[in-house]
């Protein structure tokens, strides 16, 4: 049975606020604050539980080895001798944002009838550029079944940010979809992270139908306002595209092309005079998970969306007016939000038969209970900026990840 599985990144024990990501306004604003890895991971687990309660199928991706000693060795240094900025980049827990793990094309869209996953290279930011080997190692285990094809990343310098800049619309999980790749041309003061060349390479590698594949430029205004990924200003699921009025460089052409490829599409556009770009980005309105539940299209939103008066008023009006989005669910992921990632950043969607996925990467409430117990026992309670050079903390972080892998029977099987 083909379903959509949300694979959430478990927030790792090295979660901290080093402010490594220019263009991510929340991350830079909170640089130097005290982070709470244990609370962060438990918030993420609570979100996964809420998804299960909505009847969704839930998976998990695991924290990467941190510090990344292999990356540091390639730079001819060890952690102890590295300058502070390299220590911070080697310790980053940013792989928690699974939306950047890969781009996924379900079997219904591809020429060979397999589900294709291409690992993102994340080449634009140094602290993320060394994530892909550990991501690839996990995906090759989780999706080892012949039903999948897992691809190495597009080579640099063509930046690829994965599913955060990719949307898919369809009329049910088994139906052929329209895949939308959103790229940046210029971000004004901030880098445009997704390159069109990378998007085109992924589409070719997945064997997508050119007639059902769209390449769309993100608006410079959105990137400059802090929408460092498309999923900060737009999200899609099934037949619904939910986007801010200023998300795309040429929305009229995009909407027309989308309607030709998929006449049944429902476009929900939030006007700028109701919700400004600044409010949309600070609340992460569009970095919600748009999912299909028994009640129809449902938005899983961060608490910050409910706390923003303009955002919450628009959402209430939309639901009351019988718009395409029928249900709102609010979750607390404040630790992730403070580092620049909302509910959608934390998950990678894969449309497939769960029976073809390695069961160690699927979760139910009982497995989440076991993972939560390990987090409670081993994840650091707090990490302050001055702590990242502390050898005791580093040892605790490494032991915490080992304890998790032992509990999931994955020691020695994934990148370490």
Residue pairs with C-beta under 8 A, 6 or more apart in sequence:
1 353
1 354
1 355
2 106
2 107
2 173
2 174
2 351
2 352
2 353
3 57
3 173
3 351
3 352
3 353
3 354
4 56
4 57
4 173
4 237
4 291
4 292
4 349
4 350
4 351
5 57
5 58
5 59
5 349
5 350
5 351
5 352
5 354
5 357
5 362
6 51
6 56
6 57
6 58
6 59
6 289
6 291
6 347
6 348
6 349
7 58
7 59
7 60
7 61
7 98
7 101
7 142
7 347
7 348
7 349
7 350
7 361
8 44
8 47
8 48
8 51
8 58
8 59
8 60
8 61
8 98
8 346
8 347
9 44
9 60
9 61
9 63
9 95
9 96
9 97
9 98
9 101
9 346
9 347
9 348
10 41
10 44
10 45
10 60
10 61
10 62
10 63
10 96
10 371
10 404
11 37
11 40
11 41
11 43
11 44
11 63
11 93
11 96
11 335
11 336
11 346
12 37
12 41
12 63
12 64
12 66
12 93
12 95
12 96
12 397
12 401
13 37
13 41
13 63
13 66
13 93
13 378
13 379
13 380
13 396
13 397
13 400
13 401
14 37
14 63
14 66
14 67
14 91
14 92
14 93
14 383
14 397
15 35
15 36
15 37
15 40
15 41
15 93
15 96
15 335
15 339
15 383
16 35
16 37
16 88
16 91
16 92
16 93
16 383
16 385
16 387
16 388
17 27
17 30
17 31
17 32
17 33
17 34
17 35
17 338
17 339
17 385
18 31
18 88
18 89
18 91
18 92
18 127
18 385
18 388
19 27
19 28
19 30
19 31
19 32
20 27
20 88
20 89
20 92
20 94
20 125
20 126
20 127
21 27
21 28
21 94
21 125
21 127
21 128
21 228
21 340
22 28
22 125
22 190
22 191
23 187
23 189
23 190
23 191
23 193
23 223
23 226
23 228
24 226
24 228
24 340
25 226
25 281
25 282
25 340
26 282
26 337
26 338
26 339
26 340
27 339
27 340
30 338
30 339
32 385
33 338
34 382
34 383
34 384
35 335
35 338
35 339
35 382
35 383
35 384
36 335
36 381
36 382
36 383
37 93
37 335
37 379
37 380
37 381
37 382
37 383
38 375
38 376
38 379
38 380
38 381
39 335
39 381
40 96
40 335
40 336
41 375
41 379
42 372
42 375
42 376
43 331
43 332
43 333
43 334
43 335
43 336
44 96
44 333
44 336
44 346
45 368
45 371
45 372
45 375
46 331
46 332
47 300
47 331
47 333
47 343
47 346
48 58
48 60
48 363
48 368
49 365
49 368
50 300
50 329
50 331
51 58
51 289
51 291
51 300
52 58
52 363
52 364
52 365
52 368
54 291
54 293
54 298
54 329
55 293
55 294
56 291
56 293
57 354
57 362
58 362
58 363
58 364
59 142
59 350
59 357
59 361
59 362
59 363
60 361
60 362
60 363
60 371
61 95
61 98
61 101
61 135
61 138
61 142
61 348
61 361
62 138
62 401
62 404
62 405
62 408
62 410
62 414
63 93
63 95
63 96
63 401
63 404
64 93
64 95
64 131
64 134
64 135
64 415
65 134
65 398
65 401
65 415
65 416
66 90
66 91
66 92
66 93
66 397
66 398
66 401
67 79
67 87
67 90
67 91
67 394
67 397
68 90
68 130
68 134
69 78
69 79
69 90
70 130
70 133
71 90
71 130
72 78
72 79
72 82
72 86
72 90
75 82
75 86
77 86
79 87
79 90
79 394
80 391
82 90
84 388
84 389
87 388
87 389
88 127
88 388
89 126
89 127
89 130
90 130
91 388
91 394
91 397
92 127
92 128
94 100
94 127
94 128
94 131
94 339
95 101
95 131
95 134
95 135
96 336
96 341
96 346
97 164
97 336
97 341
97 345
97 346
98 345
98 346
98 347
98 348
99 162
99 163
99 164
99 229
99 231
99 344
99 345
99 346
99 347
99 348
100 120
100 122
100 128
100 131
100 161
100 162
100 163
100 164
100 229
100 345
101 119
101 120
101 135
101 139
101 162
101 163
101 348
102 117
102 118
102 119
102 120
102 135
102 139
102 162
102 163
102 348
103 117
103 118
103 120
103 160
103 162
103 163
103 166
103 202
103 206
104 115
104 116
104 117
104 163
104 166
104 348
104 349
104 350
104 351
105 115
105 116
105 117
105 168
105 179
105 206
105 208
106 115
106 168
106 173
106 177
106 350
106 351
106 352
107 113
107 114
107 115
107 147
107 351
107 352
108 170
108 173
108 174
108 175
108 176
108 177
108 351
109 168
109 176
109 177
109 179
109 206
109 208
109 209
109 212
110 116
110 206
110 207
110 208
111 207
111 208
111 209
112 149
112 207
114 146
114 147
114 148
114 149
115 143
115 147
115 148
115 149
115 350
115 351
115 352
116 148
116 149
116 150
116 151
116 205
116 206
116 207
117 139
117 143
117 148
117 149
117 150
117 151
117 350
118 151
118 152
118 153
118 154
118 160
118 202
118 205
118 206
119 132
119 135
119 136
119 139
119 150
119 151
119 152
119 153
119 162
120 131
120 132
120 135
120 153
120 160
120 161
120 162
121 129
121 132
121 153
121 154
121 155
121 156
121 158
121 159
121 160
121 198
122 128
122 129
122 131
122 132
122 159
122 160
122 161
122 162
123 129
123 156
123 157
123 158
123 159
123 160
124 159
124 161
124 191
124 193
125 193
129 156
132 152
132 153
133 415
134 414
134 415
136 150
136 152
136 153
136 415
137 414
137 415
138 361
138 414
138 415
139 150
140 150
141 358
141 360
141 361
141 410
141 413
141 414
142 357
142 358
142 360
142 361
143 150
143 350
143 356
143 357
143 358
144 358
145 356
145 357
147 352
147 353
147 356
148 352
148 356
151 205
153 160
154 160
154 197
154 198
154 201
154 202
157 195
158 195
158 197
158 198
158 201
159 193
159 194
159 195
159 198
160 194
160 195
160 198
160 199
160 201
160 202
161 193
161 194
161 229
162 348
163 231
163 348
163 349
164 229
164 230
164 231
164 344
164 345
165 181
165 182
165 183
165 193
165 194
165 199
165 218
165 229
165 230
165 231
166 179
166 180
166 181
166 182
166 199
166 230
167 179
167 180
167 182
167 230
167 234
167 235
167 236
167 241
168 177
168 178
168 179
168 180
168 236
168 237
168 351
169 177
169 178
169 180
169 236
169 237
169 238
169 239
169 240
169 241
169 258
169 262
169 265
170 176
170 177
170 178
170 238
170 239
170 262
171 238
171 239
171 262
171 264
172 238
173 351
176 209
176 212
177 212
178 212
178 213
178 214
178 258
178 261
178 262
178 265
179 203
179 208
179 212
179 213
179 214
180 214
180 216
180 236
180 258
181 194
181 196
181 199
181 200
181 202
181 203
181 213
181 214
181 215
181 216
182 194
182 199
182 216
182 217
182 218
182 230
182 234
182 248
183 192
183 194
183 195
183 196
183 198
183 199
183 215
183 216
183 217
183 218
184 191
184 192
184 193
184 194
184 195
184 217
184 218
184 220
184 223
185 192
185 196
185 217
185 220
185 249
186 192
186 220
186 223
187 193
187 220
187 223
187 224
187 228
188 220
188 221
188 223
188 224
189 224
190 223
190 224
190 226
190 228
192 218
192 223
193 228
193 229
194 218
194 229
194 230
196 215
196 217
199 215
200 215
203 213
203 215
211 261
212 261
214 254
214 257
214 258
214 261
216 248
216 249
216 250
216 254
217 248
217 249
217 250
218 227
218 230
218 233
218 247
218 248
218 249
219 246
219 247
219 248
219 249
220 249
221 246
221 277
222 232
222 233
222 244
222 246
222 247
222 277
225 277
225 278
225 281
226 232
226 281
227 233
227 247
227 277
227 281
228 340
229 345
230 247
231 286
231 287
231 344
231 345
232 280
232 281
232 284
232 286
232 287
233 243
233 244
233 246
233 247
233 277
233 280
233 281
233 286
234 241
234 242
234 243
234 244
234 247
234 248
234 286
235 242
235 243
235 286
235 287
235 288
235 289
235 290
235 344
236 242
236 290
237 290
237 291
237 292
237 297
238 292
238 297
239 262
239 264
239 265
239 266
239 324
240 265
240 266
240 268
240 290
240 297
240 324
240 325
241 258
241 265
241 266
241 267
241 268
242 268
242 270
242 286
242 290
242 299
242 325
243 251
243 267
243 268
243 269
243 270
243 286
244 269
244 270
244 272
244 275
244 277
244 280
244 285
244 286
245 251
245 269
245 270
245 271
245 272
246 272
246 277
247 286
248 254
251 269
255 267
258 265
258 267
259 265
266 324
268 318
268 323
268 324
268 325
270 280
270 285
270 314
274 310
274 313
274 314
275 285
275 310
275 311
275 314
276 310
279 285
279 308
279 310
279 311
280 286
280 311
282 304
282 308
283 302
283 304
283 305
283 307
283 308
283 311
284 301
284 302
284 304
284 305
284 337
284 342
284 343
285 301
285 305
285 308
285 311
285 315
286 344
287 302
287 341
287 342
287 343
287 344
287 345
288 299
288 300
288 301
288 302
288 305
288 342
288 343
288 344
289 299
289 300
289 343
289 344
289 347
290 297
290 298
290 299
290 300
290 325
290 344
291 297
291 298
291 300
292 298
293 327
295 326
295 327
296 324
296 325
296 326
296 327
297 324
297 325
297 326
297 327
298 325
298 326
298 327
298 328
298 329
299 315
299 325
299 327
299 328
299 329
300 329
300 330
300 331
300 343
301 315
301 328
301 329
301 330
301 331
301 343
302 330
302 331
302 332
302 333
302 334
302 337
302 342
302 343
303 330
303 331
303 332
303 333
303 334
304 334
304 337
304 342
305 311
305 312
305 315
305 330
306 312
306 330
315 325
315 328
318 325
319 325
319 326
319 327
319 328
331 343
333 341
333 342
333 343
333 346
336 342
336 345
336 346
350 357
354 362
360 408
360 409
360 410
363 371
370 407
371 404
371 407
374 400
374 403
374 404
374 407
375 404
377 403
378 396
378 399
378 400
378 403
378 404
379 400
380 393
380 396
380 397
380 400
383 393
387 393
402 411
405 411
405 414
405 416
